[in-house]
Amino acid sequence: MQDGTTVRDVMHRAFLGVSESDTLGDAAELMLAEGADCLVVVRGGEPVGCLSPRDALGAILDGADPGETTVDEVMAPPAPTVPADSRIAAAEERLVAEGSSRLVVTRDGEAVGILTERDVLAAGTTHPSAGAEHAVRGSAADVGAAEEAAVDAESADAPTAEATQSICEVCGTLTAELSPSNGQMLCPDCQEV
């Protein structure tokens, strides 16, 4: 990875947004039509919330009328934000610190894109480990090989060091909270399924 790579260089400029006054039914239809796992709720251009399929389904199961309930009644707090001109390494640190799978990219307080943990991995973010650098690029097999190499490099100098994050073997989410289940390491969301 080049040291000068910024969030703007790798973010998704197209993202799905809804307003607080949109109905839950319209938002759910949009998520289904686009195969989205999150809608950014905006007021003007400012991100004020996030709506996931889980939020929508939970509200409907709790008795919310999809045609009458508005997004602001069921949305979650907004995803963490990151300025578009931030370095990728800073965004990676923010993802881990927030325990989030995505960041809303902002410029002058307005949402201009989305950055996911997969975007960060694909950008080849690296952290030197025990003097050795490793890059994560390309396919899931490459990610696994890079993680294995990093663990080997870390264990050479610090055999008791624990990984602070890893990737869910089902959904591919970068998280610090993996737990074993049926022979796989799963994130909290996949454990609930």
N, C-alpha and C positions, 0 to 999 in steps of 0.2 A: 504494500500500500504506500502511496505517496503521502508524505507528511502534510502536504497542502490540501488533501481531500476534505471537502466540507460536506455538511448535511445537504446543502443545495445540490451538490453533484450527484447524489444517489437517491434522494427522496422521490416519492411518487407525487407528481404534481396533480394528478387527477385523484380526487378522493370524493366519497359520498358524504354530503352534508344535508341536514334537515334543519328546519327552524323549530323553535320551542312550541309554536302554535300548530304544527302539523299533527295530524291524528296518528295514534299508535298504529292503526290499520294501514294507513298510507306508508308509514315508515317500515312496517313489517313487509309490505308488498315490495318496496324498494330493495330491502335486504335480500329477499328471496329472488327477485328478478336479476339482481346483480351478483348474487352469491357472496355478499359482504358479511364479514364477521363483526363489523362495527360501523356505526354512523356517527359522524362528528356533528354535534348539535351546535349551531352557530347563531349568534345574535349580531346581525350585520355581517361582519367577517370574523368577529371574535369568537373563539371556541369557548362555549359555556357548559358543555356536557358531552356525554357519550351514550349511545344507545346500542346495546348488544342484543343478539337474538335471545340470550338468557334473560335480559331485562324485560324484553317484550313478552316473552312466553310466561315469565313469572307474574307479570301484571295481569295477563289474560287469565291465567289459572287462579289468580286471586279475585277474579270477578270483574276486572276492568272491561268496559265496552270499547272495543277497538275503534269504533266509529265516532265515539264521543270523547274518549280519553286523549289528552294531548301529550306530546312527547315530554314536555317539561314536568309532567306529573310522575313519570316513571324513569327518566334518564338518570344515569350515574354521573358523578362528578367528571369533569373533563379529564381526558388523558393528559399526562404531563406534557409540557411543551418544551421546545428547543428552538433557539433562533436559527434561521436558515444559514447564517454564516459561521456557525459553530463547527469545530473540527469533529470528525467522525469518532475519534477516541473519547471526546467529551460526551458525545451522544450515547456511546456505549456505556460509559460510566453512569449516565443518568438513567438508562434503561435498567441497569442492574440495581442501582440505588432505589429506584421507585418500584422495582419488582413488576415492571410493566412490559408488555410485548410490543408496544408501539408508542411513538411520540408524535404529537401534533407539531408540525413545523410552522413557525410563525415569522412574520416580518412586520414590524411596526404594530404588533399586537393582533394581527389578522392571520387566520389560518391560510397557509399557502401550499401545504402538502402534508404527507404522512411519511414517517420513517419507522420501519419495523425492524425487529431483531434480525430477521432474515436479510434485510438490506445491509445491515451493519456487517453481518457475516460475509455476505457476497462482496462487500467493499474490501474485504481482506484486512480488517482491523487486527492489529497484533499488539501484544504486550510482551516485552522481553521477559523471559523466564530463565533465571540462573545463567544469564549471559547469552542465551540462545534465543533467536527470534524464530517464530513460526507464523505462517500465513494461512488463513482459512479462505479458500476460494473454491467455487464450483459446486460439485454434486454433494449429496449427503455422504457418499463414501469418502470423499475428500475431507469433509468436516470430521468424520469419525477418525480418519487417519491423523489429521492435524491435532485433534483432541488427545489421541493416544500418544503422539509425539510430545505434546506439551506436558502430559502427565509424566512421561518418562524423563523429560528434561527437568521437571520440578522435583521428581522423586530422587534424582541423583544428588542434589544438594540439600533437599529438605524432605526426608522420607515421611515425616508426619504431616506435611502440608495437605490441607483439604481443598478441593475445588470449590470456588465460590459460586459457580454457575455451570449449567450444562443444558443439554437439549433434550426435551421430551421425545421419547422414542415413538410416540403415536402422532402427535400433531406438529412436532418440530419447534415448539416454543422454547426460547432461551429463558431459563429460570434458575433461581437459586433454591427452589423448593421441590426437588424430585424425590419420589418415594418408590420403592420397589412394589410391583403388583404383577402377578402372573408372569414372572421372569422378565419384566420390562421396567425401565425407570420412567415414571409418569409424573406429569405436572398435576397440580391440584384439580384443574378442570377435567382432565382425562380420567382421573381416579374416580370422579363422581359419576361417570357415564356407566 
